[in-house]
Amino acid sequence: MMCKDNIDSWSIYFSSDDLLNFAIFTGSMYNFIDDKNFDEKNKPWPTNIVTQDFNNYDFNKLKLQWNSWFNDIIKHKYTNVNSDKMCSSIEWTYDINKFSELGYIELRDFCIKAYPHFNEWWNMQVGGKNALSFHEFVGNENFSKYINEYISELECKVNRKCRPFKLYIDIVYTGIPTVLDINDEYIVVTPNWYFDLNKDWWINKLSNLI
């Protein structure tokens, strides 16, 4: 989390929970994610275990189910945004042996197969959890500097101090465009976003908050 010294001013909260990243991992593993979400800086993952073994399943139906599942996770997060509910755990949400809580029945089998691969990668020493923590640590140094500058610039422009606000940022390893601007309080980003800060984008975003 980063915030202004004045506790009544503004705060920005970061999260890199495993559930949202697991959904993207599963989408990458089975090619459920549209190619338009990837480029040279944001590659599909995990490329070494991508599978298209669908047997008697309808791929297009599975892709629609995955997309709905991903959107359900995002919706749950932006309708419950606060610092206590930003992190969503896979094992708190699902029985990882059956995924019976998942409403998309055909997709359950693919989550069951994907979870061991994800869990191994997410928790290994150079895996997803530590990689995102590293990007967050490195990115925050510049991010904090720029955000303070942008807010000061906007305060001068409107000739007043900014209103108190909270912004919640989820970090995912890959699988989305550089940033998903969900609403005024909630965005989802990839690590590359930290290193490609766009002043115009942030000025516009902060203008809606302050």
N, C-alpha and C positions, 0 to 999 in steps of 0.2 A: 504494500500500500504506500502511496505517496500522498502528502497533503500539505496545505499551506500552514504556516506556523499558527495562524489564527484558527482555532478549532471550529469557529462558526463560519469559516469560509468555504473551502472545497476539499474534496477527497477523491482519489482515484484508486480503485481496488483491482488487483490482478488475481487471476485464477488460472490454473492449468489442470483441471480435474481429469480423472481417468475415464469417466463415462463418455464425455464428448469426444475425447481422443480415440476411445475404443470404437465408437460409431464410425469415425473416419477411417480408422485402421481396417475395420470390416469392409467398408465401402471400397477402400483401395485394394484389399485382398481379392475381392470378387469383381472388380471393375464396375461397381455400381455408380461411381462418381463420374460426372461428365468431364470430358477432356478439356473443356474450356476453363476449368478450374486450375489447370496446371500450365506451367511454363518452365523456362530454363532455371528459374530460381525456386520453383515450387513443384517439385517432382512427385509423381505418385509414389506411394509407399504402403506396404513393404514390397518393393519390387522383386525381392528374391523368393517370395512365396505366393505371388499372384496365381490364382487358380480360376479356371473356367469349367470346373467339373460340376455341372448342374444336374446331371442325370435326367430325371423326368420333370425337373422344375421348369417353370416358365420364367426365363430370364427377365423379360420386360416387367412381369408382375413383381418379381423380386426387387428390381430396381425401383419401382414405384413404392414398394413397401419400405425399402431402405430410406428413400427420400422423405417419406412421411415420418418415419422413426426419427431421423435426424431433425426434422422440423419440430417434432413433438418435444425433443430434448431442448431445443432452442427456446420454444414457446414457454416451456416450464420454467426455464431460467429467467427469461425477461419478464415473466409475470410474477416472479417471486424474488426480484433482485433486492438483495441486502447482503451485508458482509457475512452473515451467518449461514446463508443458503447458497453461496456461489459455488461451492464445491459439491459435486455429485459423485458418489462412489458407485462403481459397478456392483460390488458385493452387497451394498446397502439396498440397491434397487432391484437386483435380480438374483435368482437362484442360478448360479453360473453352470450348474450341471444340466439344467433343463430350460432356462430362460422362459419359464411358463408364464411369468408376469408380462412378457412382451406380447402385445395384442396382435402382432403380425405373425401368424402361425407359421407360414412357410419360412420366414426369415429366422425363426428360432434355431433351426438346424445349422444355419450358417454362422450364427453367433456362437453356438456351442463349439463348432470347429475352430473358429477364429480366436476365441478367448485364450486358450493356452499359448498360442503364438504371440498374442498381444501382451499377456502377462509376463512372459519371458523377456520380451523386448523392453517393455515399459520399466521393469524393475532392475534390469542389468546395470552394471556400473556406468556404461556409456549409452544407456538406453534413453527412452523418451522422457521420463520424469526428470532426470538430471540434465538432459539436453535443454529442455524448456526452462529449467531453473537457471541454467547458465545464460541463456539468451535474455531472460528477464533481468538478471543481475547486470549484464553488459549493457543492455538496452536502456535500463532505467537511468543510468548516469546522464546520457544525452537527452533522454526523454524528459527528465525532470527540468533540465536547463531550458529546453525549448518550450515546454508547456508554460513555465513561469514567464518567459519572454512574451509568448503569444497572449497570455492573459493580461499582462501589463500593457501590451499594445492595445488590446481591446478596451481595457479600462480607460486608457487615455482617449480613445476614440469616442466612447460613450460618456466620458466625463463622470464616472462614478466607479465605486468598488463593485466587483462582481458579486452577484447573489450567491448564497451557499448552494453548492451542488455536489452530487455524487455520480461518478462514472465508473461502471463496472466493465472490465476488460477480460475476456476469456482468451487464452492463448492455446492454439492448436498447432500440431507439428506440421501439417500440410493439409491439402484436400479442399481448401476454399480459395477464393480470390484473396488478394493481399489483405483485404478487410471486409467484413460483413457489418455494415452499419445498420443494426437492428432497430434501434430507436434512440432517443436523446440520451438515455441512461446506460445503454448496453451495446457493446460492439464485440465482435469476435475477430481475432487477428492471427496471422502466422508470424513466426520469428522474423522473417524478412521485413515485415512492416516496421520493426524497430529501426532498421537501418535505411529505410526509404521514407523518412518523414516528409510529408508534403505540407508545406506551410499553408497553402490555400485551403487544403482539405481541413486542416486543424482549425484555422481561423473560422471557417464556416461552421464546423462542429461546435466549437466553444461559443460561438455567437448565439447558438440556440440554448446554451446552458447558463451563461452568465447574466 
